[in-house]
Amino acid sequence: MNVKETKGEILDQLSKLLTLSHDAEKGYQEASENVKDNELKSLFLTQSRQRSEFAIELDREIRALGGEPDNGTSIAADLHRAWINIKSTFTSDDDKATVQECHRGDQEALETYNTVLQETDLVASTREILLRQKQSIDSANSTMARLALVV
């Protein structure tokens, strides 16, 4: 395992998580627009707001390290959201498909958080923020997994 310990490497890892948070914020926002069920809309909007808060925290950490945060989304996530929109247009059970895609997105986020936490030499305060964010994503992921079975 190659531990990321230089300031530049740490900033790169935090920037990766910042982009991921922006992706999830936008993804959950669009998911809320794609579902018919009002409870799902509310859940997705709550997740979108939470990911926006994560982005603000990560932005603060990046600035504290002297970095310049990138507030954009990734091309891969933009394509994924477009795929979800196309899929929901042609799928009769689009609420279920949307929940499944949110679950998949959260699983990918968890993998990225795990990698950053394992492979990056972070100060304790930053590590605590990431662990708390990861725990929230894990909880959302569990909720999405349960919902995918019943929607």
C-alpha positions in Angstrom: 0.0 0.0 0.0 1.4 3.4 -1.0 0.5 5.9 1.8 -0.3 9.3 0.6 1.5 11.7 2.9 2.7 14.8 1.1 0.5 17.9 1.2 -0.2 17.5 -2.5 -1.2 13.9 -2.2 -3.5 14.6 0.7 -5.1 17.5 -1.2 -5.7 15.2 -4.2 -7.4 12.7 -2.0 -9.6 15.3 -0.3 -10.4 16.8 -3.7 -11.5 13.4 -4.9 -13.9 13.2 -2.0 -15.1 16.7 -2.6 -16.0 15.8 -6.2 -17.6 12.7 -5.0 -19.8 14.7 -2.6 -20.8 17.1 -5.4 -21.6 14.1 -7.6 -23.8 12.6 -4.9 -25.5 15.9 -4.1 -26.5 16.3 -7.7 -27.3 12.6 -8.1 -29.7 12.6 -5.2 -31.2 15.8 -6.3 -31.9 14.3 -9.8 -33.1 11.1 -8.2 -35.7 13.1 -6.2 -37.0 14.5 -9.5 -37.2 11.0 -11.1 -39.3 9.2 -8.4 -43.1 9.3 -8.0 -43.2 8.4 -4.3 -43.2 11.4 -2.0 -41.4 9.7 0.8 -38.6 8.7 -1.6 -38.5 12.3 -2.9 -38.0 13.5 0.7 -35.4 10.9 1.5 -33.4 11.8 -1.7 -33.6 15.5 -1.0 -32.4 14.9 2.6 -29.4 12.9 1.2 -28.7 15.6 -1.3 -28.6 18.3 1.4 -26.3 16.1 3.5 -23.9 15.6 0.7 -23.9 19.3 0.2 -22.9 19.7 3.8 -20.1 17.1 3.3 -18.8 19.2 0.4 -18.7 22.3 2.5 -16.7 20.5 5.2 -14.3 19.1 2.7 -14.0 22.5 1.0 -13.0 23.9 4.4 -10.4 21.2 5.0 -8.9 21.7 1.6 -8.6 25.5 2.1 -7.1 24.9 5.6 -4.3 22.9 3.9 -3.8 25.7 1.5 -5.5 24.1 -1.5 -8.0 25.5 -3.9 -11.2 23.4 -4.0 -12.8 22.3 -7.3 -16.5 22.7 -7.0 -17.4 20.7 -10.1 -18.7 17.2 -10.7 -17.0 14.4 -12.4 -17.6 13.5 -16.1 -18.2 9.9 -15.0 -20.9 11.0 -12.6 -22.4 13.3 -15.2 -22.7 10.4 -17.5 -24.1 8.1 -14.8 -26.8 10.6 -14.0 -27.7 10.9 -17.7 -27.9 7.1 -17.7 -30.2 7.1 -14.7 -32.5 9.6 -16.5 -32.6 7.5 -19.7 -33.1 4.3 -17.7 -36.0 5.8 -15.7 -37.6 7.1 -18.9 -37.8 3.5 -20.3 -38.3 1.5 -17.2 -41.8 0.9 -15.9 -40.5 0.5 -12.3 -38.4 3.6 -12.3 -38.6 4.2 -8.5 -37.0 0.9 -7.9 -34.3 1.5 -10.6 -33.6 4.9 -9.1 -33.2 3.4 -5.6 -30.9 0.7 -7.0 -28.7 3.3 -8.7 -28.5 5.4 -5.5 -27.5 2.2 -3.7 -24.8 1.5 -6.3 -23.5 5.1 -6.1 -23.3 4.9 -2.3 -21.4 1.6 -2.5 -18.8 3.3 -4.8 -18.6 6.2 -2.4 -17.9 3.9 0.5 -15.1 2.2 -1.4 -13.5 5.6 -2.2 -13.8 6.7 1.5 -12.3 3.4 2.6 -9.4 3.8 0.2 -8.7 7.4 1.2 -8.9 6.6 5.0 -6.6 3.6 4.6 -4.1 5.1 2.2 -3.8 8.7 3.3 -1.9 10.1 6.3 -4.5 12.5 7.6 -4.5 14.7 10.7 -6.9 13.5 13.4 -9.5 16.2 12.9 -9.8 15.5 9.1 -9.9 11.7 9.7 -12.8 12.2 12.2 -14.7 14.2 9.6 -14.2 11.6 6.9 -15.1 8.8 9.3 -18.3 10.6 10.3 -19.2 11.2 6.6 -18.4 7.6 5.8 -20.7 6.4 8.6 -23.5 8.5 7.2 -23.0 7.2 3.7 -23.0 3.7 5.1 -26.3 4.3 6.8 -27.8 5.7 3.6 -26.4 2.8 1.7 -28.1 0.3 4.1 -31.4 2.3 3.7 -31.1 2.1 -0.1 -30.4 -1.6 0.0 -33.5 -2.2 2.1 -35.7 0.1 0.0 -34.5 -1.7 -3.2 -36.1 -4.8 -1.9 -39.5 -3.3 -1.1 -40.1 -0.5 -3.7 
